[in-house]
Amino acid sequence: MKIEDFHAGTTKQQYQYKSFSPTSINKEWVWEEAKINTLLEQATRALGELNAFSLIVPDVDMFIKMHIVKEANISSRIEGTKTNIDEAVMNQEQIIPEKRDDWQEVQNYVAAMNYAIEKLKQLPLSCRLIKETHGILLQGVRGSYKTPGEFRRSQNWIGGSSLQDATFIPPHHHEIPELMTDLENFWHNENIDVPHLVRIAISHYQFETIHPFLDGNGRIGRLLITIYLVSHGILAKPSLYLSDYFEKHKGIYYDALMMARESHHLVHWIKFFLVAVVETAQKGKQTFQNILHLRSEFENKIITLGKRTKNAHTLLTFLYGKPVVTVSDIATYLQVTHQTANHLIKDFEKLYILKETTGYQRNRLFIFDKYLKLFID
């Protein structure tokens, strides 16, 4: 099917409202728009360069952990959660009570992503995996009463306060099993020649249009992009996250999705998506380069610590995954006394690696400031 001939679907009269039933997508897709070819080439090259960094950077999983935290924080922020990235890496008891619900939503996103990536070693990307991931995302937070881990069994809507003034009403829940089966088949159909980046662009649009869950569709839909790329071997590590780009261009993002639904303009959405991949992959590559430069700088500094260098090196590696720490965190991780941990912290402060943030004499927090800023725009 030519993308230019795409017909998004039809509206169906339900009781006192009309829902939108999207057309199936599990088919061959071709296009005449030359710009898609150019962007596809750029996106593929940018992803390849990003992937190369994730394969050559030492201890890359520590840095990937921070990429996931950033994605969790921004993807949740799109949905209204208000947590800063430095708060996202703190322990729960360090978060003021009125912000702990938001903090937990971010932690759930991190757990959901980690679960999905680990589960891919045992089973392919599927509706089952998406539902299990959704269950983790909503566990014990706002939306936990909205059937976590299950496709919806009632009507939902986007925008507005009710079905009567909604911006968009997804398909009736009776249609969801068939639509999601079609989507899953599209992910794995080896009888069609559709590049993976075009497949996941169309898949993200379709998932958000189906809106299969009562809550959490935006976060799961964005998480799906990374899971898909890892599951098909496009990325060796979950290193690409588009939420930052979508959040910075939120109006255009939502408009592009609605334009595809209302005006059947799928070309516009695919071009927007590919630009997002290009710019995000290039930015991710730059972040990895900055991490390597910073790592070299700090390792040269800790060499000056003499006999404490071994513990300092271990601590530095720990900080890449947890850049906001307490004395107890360090003592526990290094299995040393609080006194030894304090001495090491003082060394790191003198070397301008750690900075105390509270100004207190007790319950102090130390931040790996230069490193954390690499993930803050």
Secondary structure, DSSP 8 states (H G I E B T S, - for coil): -BGGG---EEEEEETTEEEEEE----S--B---HHHHHHHHHHHHHHHHHHHHHHHSTTHHHHHHHHHHHHHHHHHHHTT----HHHHTS-GGGS-GGGHHHHHHHHHHHHHHHHHHHHTTTS-S-HHHHHHHHHHHTTTSTTTTS-TTS--SS---BSSSSTTS-SB----GGGHHHHHHHHHHHHH-TTS---HHHHHHHHHHHHHHH--SSS-HHHHHHHHHHHHHHHTTS-SSS----HHHHHHTHHHHHHHHHHHHHH--HHHHHHHHHHHHHHHHHHHHHHHHHHHHHHHHHHHHHGGGGGGHHHHHHHHHHHHH--EE-HHHHHHHHT--HHHHHHHHHHHHHTTS-EE-S--SSS--EE-HHHHGGG--
